[in-house]
């Protein structure tokens, strides 16, 4: 609509709206009619626009930064490249990246505690923060649980990387064709890297199946009897897990044999100690200690110090009886360990077990007669010394004049006698009461050390902590228990260094032929058990004249011996009874290796071969001259390579000169083409004469 009239004055509108002609005031609208007048809306100024822009930018920046922070806190993380060898260091590295770490331990050839690998992830993977990563940590070499029952190929694939020697043996099994048994046992670590791992592969055949090991004694007996065997059960001290279960056998478990009369050894605790040790004397009909030999075995501290109780050549059967055991192979009269003050006596019976009043008092002060279940093993019969000369009995007259020994034709004087404090062990079967021993004052000191009560163990007394005791005028030997008094207390209470645990081996692996399928990272060194097949007493003699060498080889490869050659015609002033060439010697084999044909090569350490006396020197005793012989006379020198042949070896594998000698020595018989005795042959001797085990001189 048109606007009429003048423009009004400032600030207002005057005049008419319709038909008016008068002029409006200043700033107004004058004249004709006006439909509407609209004033413009003022817009934001420049400052405001800038502020709005900056604020928007800040908000956008906060959103970006917040997103980045959230990404770094909750977003995916990269698994780093591993640059550590310790599993602990790898775990720390991953935790520093925000991962949760689980450490999984497994047997491996790497050193214990080493990093083996990752499970569920690998370096370079991107995982959400807080994700779990498994670090595999080495426990050192061992036999993973579940190895028994695997195929041979599966087991080899698992065990070869362990980095120790792996040896396979054929064992008689009820489930042939798979791994039937291992040493160490399934799930256990390798404690002796030199011994490595033994794998028993099941085969069919006659013999006691390996499944009998660890079986309940009644079930084992029933099963073998159903297979046509005649079974005898004998008790042995065992760990708690083997109580009432089979811990060994004769013939050996898993060994191929057609023998049908077998003995099974089952585990017992301290409450059955009389069942283990007592027997009926065949001469007197009285009960006494007859079976010390049942304690044979290897005993070790947790720190790896080991001793062996070996079978003795003394009275009784070596296999299951015997009145003695030999400590680390020492089988001379003053070194044997026994359980009472005089062996082969009706008084060698625990109080209450002997069957008559006289016998019941013989061991009343010994631990075995008490209620603790423990008992002692003691060296030396409780017989005295004259100086350093052990008065171990025997034929002949002698005297001791103020500690000086001599042969005078009578038994006087006898002064200066002393009891020497020898070895003394306390044997602790499972459930023997150590607390009762401690409260009774058996130990002179106290300790917080607690032995593993689930395993049989020996407590060894430190003999160096005691002084000799006078034995004149029938004085009591206070260094050991007797019928008259208790022993001096142990100076040291049980501790980690004097407690030796029985190593249980229901299967005797030395009886099983084996083949090495992989070598360890270092060559297997000789151990005590390596020489066990040849641990015996040997005789070396040409069969003519009065000369011989007696040789004793121990399980650790050490040996000792005596050479003697009597010549009654070699007489002179002071020795009308003639001359005897003698040589007492000691030494050791440095290595043993089984050959591909089943024979053995033993290397003698020439530097270790020592003679007790100086060759060429002589002494005269009782009208006989004793002349020290050279080492060559013993048959052990040159001390180099020896060939070893076990009983049953084919004569085709033995030098013909040696075979001819064996056939002559055993009345022309050759055992059907196999030798009837274990033999050691010094290959550097031209004579071909062998050292023969188990033959008296």
Secondary structure, 3 states (H helix, E strand, C coil): CCCCEEEEECCCCCCCCCCCCCCCCCEEEEECCCCCCCCCCCCCCHHHHHHHHHHHHHHHHHHHHHHHHHHHHHCEEECCCCCCCEHHHHHHHHHHCCCEEEEEEECCCCCCCEEEEEECCCCCCEEECCCEEEEEEECCCECCCCCCCCCHHHHHHHHHHHCCCEEEEEEECCCCCCEEEEECCCCCECCCCCCCEEEEEEECCCCCCHHHCCCEHHHHHHHHHHCCCEEEEEEEECCHHHECEEEEEECCCCCCCCCCEEEEEEEECHHHHHHHHEEECCCCCCEEECCHHHHCEEEECCCCCEEEEEECCCCCCCCCCCCCEEECCECCCCCCEECCCCCCCCCCCCCCCCCCHHHHCCCCCCHHHCCCCCEEEEECCCCCEECCEECCCCCCCCEEECCEEECCCCCCCECCEEECCCCEEEEECCCCCHHHHHHCCCECCCCCCCCCCCCCEEEECCHHHCCCEECHHHCCCCCCCCCCCCCCCECCCCCCCCEEEECCCCCCHHHCCEEEEECCCCCCCCCCCCCHHHCEEEEECCCCCCEEEEEEECCCCEEEEEEEEEECCCCECCECCCEEEEEEEEEEEEEEEECCCCCEEEEECHHHCEECCCCCCEEEECCEEEEECCHHHHCCCCCCEEEEECCCCEHHHCCHHHHHHHHHHCCCCCCCCECCCCEEEECCCCCCCCEEECCCC
